[in-house]
Amino acid sequence: MSIVKFCNIEVERIILRKFKESDAEVFFKYRTNPKVALYQGEGWGDYKFEQAVKFVKEQMNCEPGIPGNWFQIAIELKENRNLIGDCAIHTLPQDTNQVEIGFTINPMYQNKGFGTEAIKCLLEYIFNVLNKHRVIAITEVRNNNSIKLLEKIGMRKEGHFIKNAWYKEEYTDEYLFAMLKEEWK
């Protein structure tokens, strides 16, 4: 297994890049927004600014491809260089040719196509640069925006897990979406 150093990826309206220290405040604000934290899992409701600073600093030194690790990528709007969200690659420890993705878009920038643009770009990177075989994404079944985005980019719903995740004081359902390299255009 070789580690591929991540380089900025520019597309039409956004740049996928590594985090920088100045991102911590904006990252903290959108990640702790109640509309966003609702589907972020345990710990985001009482997430502290110091945790965001530590997280950003850790991600600045990470690279994709380390089994079991999440590599978080900042999504920057080209026109004004604002951080508008983040996406991530989790290299699965049991099979490093498969990865899980995640994404979070600041509510101010949702429903404008930025998430779709970012995840298409991320998939292009995963399949053509990292040369991965399969990508999965897991989402809470009530997270309609994520479900729509995953369907729009062509990922297929492969599973519906019934009350499998302890999430905000209750067991909830999750969907598993996936795509194979040969299915990517």
C-alpha positions, 0 to 999 in steps of 0.5 A: 500500500502506498500513500498518495500525497493530496494536492489541491483539486480545482473544478468549476466553482470549488477547490478541494484542499487540505485544511489550514489553521484559519479554517477552524472558526468557520468549520466549528460554526457550520459543524455545530449548527443544529441543522448540520449537527443533527446528522453528524452523530454523537459528540457534535451537539457539544463540540468545543472550539478547541476540538475544532482547532485540534481537528484542523491541525491534525488534518493539516498533516494527514494524507489519504490512504491510511487504513482505518483513518479518515482524511478530511478535505476542505471545500473552498468556494473559488470566487471568494475563497470561503470554506463552505464545507468538507468531505472525507475519505475513510480507507477501510481497514479490512480492505484498503481498495474500498473507501467510505466517503462523508460530506458536510456542507454549510447550510448557507451553501446547500441546495446550490450544487456545491455538494454535488460538484464536490462529491463528483470531484472526490469520486474522480480523485478516489477512482482515478488517482487513488485507484480504489475499487469501491466507494460506500457512503452511509447516511441516516435515513432521515437525512434527505439532502444527503440521500438526494445527493448520493442518488444524483451522483449515481450511487446505488442504495445497497442496504437498509440497516434497521435500527442499527446505529445508536444516534442521539438517544435512540436506535436509528436506521441507516442506508448504505450507498455504493459505487464500483470503479467501473460504474464511475463515468 
